[in-house]
Amino acid sequence: MGVEYNLFWTLNPKTFKPFVKAFYLKKQQDDAFAWLQGSYIMEAIGATMSKNHKYPTQPRSANAELDIDSSETVEEKRYNRMKEAILRDVEIFNKRFEKKGG
């Protein structure tokens, strides 16, 4: 968890708690990074499979809308954007599938 061995043995559970919190926050950040990387990979694959789907020209953070008064959390916004992108890709795929008579 990023605590030196000697320091670990001098801590009590209460003073160890910030290290645990920092560890889990780092894991959340790593998970969000991996999810975003997967999202870019999905965009790249979609762009190669469909003429209508274009790879984004800017990072997702540049396209994010800043809505300070929104009651939606960042995770909810991210989830909703991803859900919309997936549904759009599924619709494009289904149209291609229908055109081929499958």
C-alpha positions in Angstrom: 0.0 0.0 0.0 3.0 2.3 -0.4 4.0 2.2 3.3 7.6 1.5 4.1 8.2 -1.6 6.1 9.7 0.2 9.2 7.0 2.8 9.2 4.2 0.2 9.0 5.2 -1.3 12.3 5.1 2.1 14.1 1.6 2.9 12.9 -1.6 2.1 14.7 -4.9 1.3 12.8 -6.1 5.0 13.1 -2.8 6.4 11.6 -2.7 3.7 9.0 -6.2 4.7 7.6 -5.0 7.5 5.3 -2.6 5.1 3.6 -5.4 2.7 3.0 -7.6 5.5 1.6 -4.8 6.8 -0.6 -4.2 3.2 -1.9 -7.9 2.8 -2.8 -8.1 6.2 -4.5 -5.0 5.3 -6.5 -6.7 2.0 -7.5 -9.8 4.0 -8.6 -7.7 6.3 -10.6 -5.9 3.4 -12.3 -9.3 1.8 -13.0 -10.7 5.0 -14.5 -7.5 5.3 -16.7 -7.9 1.7 -17.9 -11.6 2.3 -18.7 -10.7 5.4 -20.6 -8.0 3.6 -22.5 -10.5 0.9 -23.4 -12.9 3.5 -24.5 -10.3 4.9 -26.9 -9.6 1.4 -28.2 -13.3 0.9 -28.7 -13.5 4.1 -30.7 -10.5 3.1 -32.8 -12.1 -0.3 -33.6 -15.4 1.4 -34.3 -13.7 3.8 -36.7 -12.1 0.9 -38.6 -15.4 -1.1 -38.8 -17.7 1.7 -39.9 -17.6 4.5 -42.4 -20.0 6.6 -40.3 -18.0 6.3 -37.1 -15.0 8.6 -36.7 -12.3 8.5 -34.1 -12.4 11.6 -31.9 -10.1 14.4 -32.9 -9.7 15.7 -29.3 -9.4 13.9 -25.9 -12.7 13.1 -24.2 -11.8 15.6 -21.4 -11.8 18.4 -24.1 -15.3 17.4 -25.2 -16.7 17.2 -21.6 -19.4 19.7 -20.8 -18.8 21.7 -17.6 -22.0 21.8 -15.7 -21.4 22.9 -12.2 -25.0 23.0 -11.2 -25.7 19.5 -12.3 -26.8 16.9 -9.8 -25.2 14.2 -11.8 -21.9 12.9 -10.4 -18.8 12.6 -12.7 -19.2 8.9 -12.7 -22.8 9.1 -13.7 -21.9 11.5 -16.6 -19.1 9.2 -17.7 -21.4 6.2 -17.5 -24.2 7.9 -19.5 -21.8 9.1 -22.2 -20.3 5.6 -22.5 -23.8 4.1 -22.6 -24.9 6.4 -25.4 -21.7 5.6 -27.4 -22.3 1.9 -27.0 -25.9 2.2 -28.0 -24.9 4.3 -31.1 -22.3 1.6 -32.1 -24.8 -1.2 -31.6 -27.3 0.7 -33.8 -24.7 1.1 -36.5 -23.7 -2.5 -36.3 -27.4 -3.7 -36.5 -28.0 -1.5 -39.6 -25.0 -3.1 -41.3 -26.2 -6.5 -40.3 -29.7 -5.9 -41.6 -28.2 -4.6 -45.0 -26.3 -7.9 -45.4 -29.5 -9.9 -44.9 -28.4 -11.5 -41.7 
